[in-house]
Amino acid sequence: MSTTPRRTTPGLRQFLNLEQQGDWIEGKTNLRDADERSESLEQRFKYVARFQKLLRRPQVQEVLEILRYYGQNCIPLPRKTERHYWSVSCLPSTSDKPLVRVNASWMELFTLYVDGEGIRARFLVHLSDFTTDYSPVQDHVDEPFLEHCVTTPEDVGYFFPHGEDIFGINVRGSASIRKFLATGRVLRGIRIFNLTHMNRGRNAYHTSHCYSLADHMLEG
């Protein structure tokens, strides 16, 4: 008998082969998710107080509506992969004081902040999906495209985080965030980036997962 240890399939490839992942990226398939969610009651109770605090914020309805869209459109098999391959944190205690943040592996994916009376979103994506020639060259950012994806050009900005082929996009206001997420090329880029990091293995931020927030992301 062979004593060679069995290799485990990394990331989401244990649920979706590369063809299925590609079809999801392109919007060619509706993935069959799990009917039930795996849940830790201890983990749920851990962040109930923070969630109740978020509910008292004037921006909470905007936050929950955008999170619901993000959860249903930007994360593959969100019920089956919840907490172990992605997580959402509520009022995380980091210096930038976000309202909510979605993570996978060791990477931030999506964050919402207070912005005056409204909200601001931060997306991390691959730079090469948002340049004029699809190259990871900072000088080639497709600025006209980004401005076209929001209600007014002033609502979008960008930055270059540390890391190869990583691009940060800031979008101000609920209307612009919704328009941004509804743009086909944007959604494709978000899905590619999210799959990249979910395929890297288990989520390092699973202990920060807020089930109460996830309830809103996964309802319907």
SVG drawing of the C-alpha trace seen along z (x, -y; Angstrom):
<svg xmlns="http://www.w3.org/2000/svg" viewBox="-36 -65 41 67">
<polyline fill="none" stroke="black" stroke-width="0.4" points="0.0,0.0 1.3,-3.5 2.2,-5.6 2.1,-8.8 -0.3,-11.3 -3.3,-12.3 -3.2,-15.8 -6.2,-18.0 -7.7,-20.1 -7.0,-23.7 -9.5,-26.5 -12.8,-26.4 -11.6,-23.7 -13.1,-21.2 -16.5,-22.7 -16.1,-24.1 -13.7,-23.0 -11.9,-25.7 -14.5,-25.6 -17.3,-26.2 -15.4,-29.0 -14.8,-30.6 -18.5,-30.3 -19.4,-32.0 -17.0,-34.8 -18.6,-35.5 -22.1,-35.2 -22.9,-32.1 -24.2,-29.9 -26.2,-30.1 -24.3,-28.0 -26.3,-25.7 -25.4,-26.7 -26.0,-24.8 -29.5,-24.9 -28.3,-25.2 -25.6,-27.2 -23.0,-25.8 -23.1,-27.9 -21.4,-28.4 -23.7,-29.8 -20.7,-30.9 -19.4,-32.9 -22.9,-34.4 -23.2,-35.7 -19.7,-37.0 -20.6,-39.9 -24.3,-40.5 -23.5,-43.7 -21.5,-45.2 -24.3,-44.4 -26.8,-46.1 -24.5,-49.1 -24.3,-49.1 -28.2,-49.0 -28.2,-52.4 -26.1,-54.1 -28.1,-56.3 -26.4,-54.6 -27.4,-51.0 -30.1,-50.5 -27.7,-51.5 -25.0,-49.3 -27.2,-46.2 -28.7,-46.7 -25.2,-47.0 -23.9,-44.1 -26.8,-41.9 -26.0,-42.7 -22.3,-42.0 -22.9,-38.7 -25.3,-37.4 -23.3,-38.6 -19.6,-38.8 -19.0,-35.6 -19.3,-32.1 -21.4,-29.6 -21.6,-32.1 -23.6,-29.7 -21.3,-26.7 -18.1,-28.8 -19.3,-31.1 -16.7,-31.9 -14.2,-29.3 -13.5,-30.9 -14.8,-34.4 -16.1,-36.4 -17.7,-39.7 -16.7,-41.7 -18.9,-44.3 -17.4,-47.6 -13.9,-46.0 -11.5,-47.7 -8.9,-48.8 -7.5,-52.3 -9.5,-53.2 -12.8,-52.7 -14.9,-50.8 -18.5,-49.9 -18.1,-46.5 -15.4,-44.6 -15.4,-41.4 -12.2,-39.3 -10.9,-36.1 -7.7,-34.2 -5.4,-37.0 -6.9,-39.7 -9.4,-42.5 -12.0,-42.3 -14.5,-45.0 -15.1,-47.7 -17.8,-50.2 -17.1,-53.4 -19.1,-56.4 -18.8,-59.3 -20.5,-62.4 -24.2,-61.6 -23.7,-58.6 -21.2,-55.9 -18.1,-55.2 -16.9,-51.8 -13.4,-50.5 -12.8,-47.6 -9.6,-45.7 -9.2,-44.1 -6.6,-43.2 -5.1,-46.2 -4.9,-44.4 -8.7,-44.2 -9.0,-48.0 -6.3,-49.2 -6.8,-50.2 -4.7,-47.3 -5.3,-44.7 -1.7,-45.0 -0.7,-45.5 0.9,-48.9 -0.2,-51.8 0.0,-54.4 -2.5,-52.6 -5.5,-52.8 -8.7,-53.2 -9.9,-56.4 -12.7,-57.2 -14.1,-53.7 -14.0,-54.2 -15.8,-57.6 -18.4,-56.0 -19.2,-53.5 -20.4,-56.0 -23.1,-58.7 -20.6,-61.6 -16.9,-61.4 -16.0,-62.9 -17.4,-59.8 -14.6,-57.5 -10.9,-57.5 -8.2,-54.9 -4.9,-54.0 -2.2,-51.4 -1.8,-49.1 1.3,-47.1 1.4,-43.9 1.7,-42.8 -1.3,-43.5 -3.5,-44.9 -5.6,-47.9 -7.8,-49.9 -10.9,-51.7 -12.9,-54.1 -16.5,-54.9 -18.6,-57.5 -22.4,-57.4 -24.9,-54.6 -26.1,-55.5 -22.6,-55.4 -21.7,-52.2 -24.8,-50.5 -24.0,-51.6 -20.4,-50.5 -21.4,-47.0 -24.0,-46.7 -21.4,-47.3 -20.5,-44.1 -16.8,-44.6 -16.5,-45.7 -18.5,-42.7 -16.3,-40.4 -13.1,-42.0 -14.5,-41.7 -15.3,-38.1 -11.9,-37.3 -10.1,-38.9 -12.4,-37.2 -11.9,-33.8 -8.1,-34.4 -8.0,-34.8 -10.7,-32.2 -8.7,-29.7 -5.7,-30.3 -7.2,-28.4 -9.0,-28.9 -9.9,-32.4 -7.6,-33.8 -10.3,-36.1 -12.9,-33.4 -12.9,-34.4 -14.1,-37.9 -17.1,-36.6 -20.4,-38.3 -23.3,-35.9 -25.9,-38.6 -24.4,-40.6 -24.1,-37.5 -27.8,-36.8 -28.6,-40.0 -26.0,-39.2 -27.4,-35.7 -31.2,-36.2 -33.4,-35.6"/>
</svg>
